[in-house]
């Protein structure tokens, strides 16, 4: 059975830094709002909007390892490394301690001096240099996901990956759009024009009088027969000839001819 997610939601708390204008000061945060951001329900502040766009489960939260000897025997208890704030050392047995010598959340490469280089601070591809210390004897191992490399020769111990726990991170989109008032104004103007064009008749009437002759012409965007009827009623009341459709008269004359 497929699992369908019905809601993506981020519960946020907004703070305002009261000392932002003071150079070098520690931030003094004041809580100003709480809000639940959902799809199509952004959080608006000033000219900005925070949208719920997606979620991300590619980040790792913790990794669990176990220590084995050269014969494959598990020593002590499994130890868990928090990738957000890893500990410096992990006690395995009374005699054995594992020390964290280096850590890269998003491993890229190893520098010439042995430093682990991280491409980003996000724990998506972690790598570790562990030191297994038993009394005065120490050995080093480089661990990556699905890979373990001995740094010192003839290591007696090996550190094995057991399991990992993922972070569930929300993905928000920040937008600043100052064009909405302009778009809204243009839309209102469009609606007004649409109303005028749909429900209001545009009529123009021309009268040209020369001596005893008078020419009358008219134009309308709609309801041509209504305009013609009204004008003919006025002309008839003054004992004048009715108006006619010039195009229609020309077509009738061609048929008669």
ZIJOVEN-V643424 format. One record per residue. RES is the residue in one letter. SS is DSSP state (h for helix, s for strand, l for the rest). Layout:
[[RES	SS] [RES	SS]]
//
This chain:
[[X	l] [X	l] [X	l] [X	l] [X	l] [X	l] [X	l] [X	l] [X	s] [X	s] [X	s] [X	s] [X	s] [X	s] [X	s] [X	s] [X	s] [X	l] [X	l] [X	l] [X	l] [X	l] [X	l] [X	l] [X	l] [X	l] [X	l] [X	l] [X	s] [X	s] [X	s] [X	s] [X	s] [X	s] [X	s] [X	s] [X	s] [X	s] [X	l] [X	l] [X	s] [X	l] [X	s] [X	s] [X	s] [X	l] [X	l] [X	s] [X	s] [X	s] [X	s] [X	s] [X	s] [X	s] [X	s] [X	s] [X	l] [X	l] [X	l] [X	s] [X	s] [X	s] [X	s] [X	s] [X	s] [X	s] [X	s] [X	s] [X	l] [X	l] [X	l] [X	l] [X	l] [X	s] [X	s] [X	s] [X	s] [X	s] [X	s] [X	s] [X	s] [X	s] [X	l] [X	l] [X	l] [X	l] [X	l] [X	l] [X	s] [X	s] [X	s] [X	l] [X	l] [X	l] [X	l] [X	s] [X	s] [X	s] [X	s] [X	s] [X	s] [X	s] [X	s] [X	s] [X	l] [X	s] [X	s] [X	s] [X	s] [X	s] [X	l] [X	l] [X	l] [X	l] [X	l] [X	s] [X	s] [X	s] [X	l] [X	l] [X	l] [X	l] [X	l] [X	l] [X	s] [X	l] [X	s] [X	s] [X	s] [X	s] [X	s] [X	s] [X	s] [X	s] [X	l] [X	l] [X	s] [X	s] [X	s] [X	s] [X	s] [X	s] [X	s] [X	s] [X	l] [X	l] [X	s] [X	s] [X	s] [X	s] [X	l] [X	l] [X	l] [X	l] [X	l] [X	l] [X	l] [X	s] [X	s] [X	s] [X	s] [X	s] [X	s] [X	s] [X	s] [X	s] [X	l] [X	l] [X	s] [X	s] [X	s] [X	s] [X	s] [X	s] [X	s] [X	s] [X	l] [X	l] [X	l] [X	h] [X	h] [X	h] [X	h] [X	h] [X	h] [X	h] [X	h] [X	h] [X	h] [X	h] [X	h] [X	h] [X	h] [X	h] [X	h] [X	h] [X	h] [X	h] [X	h] [X	l] [X	l] [X	l] [X	s] [X	s] [X	s] [X	s] [X	s] [X	s] [X	s] [X	s] [X	l] [X	l] [X	s] [X	s] [X	s] [X	s] [X	s] [X	s] [X	s] [X	s] [X	l] [X	l] [X	l] [X	h] [X	h] [X	h] [X	h] [X	h] [X	h] [X	h] [X	h] [X	h] [X	h] [X	h] [X	h] [X	h] [X	h] [X	l] [X	l] [X	l] [X	l] [X	l] [X	l] [X	l] [X	l] [X	h] [X	h] [X	h] [X	h] [X	h] [X	h] [X	h] [X	h] [X	h] [X	h] [X	h] [X	l]]
//
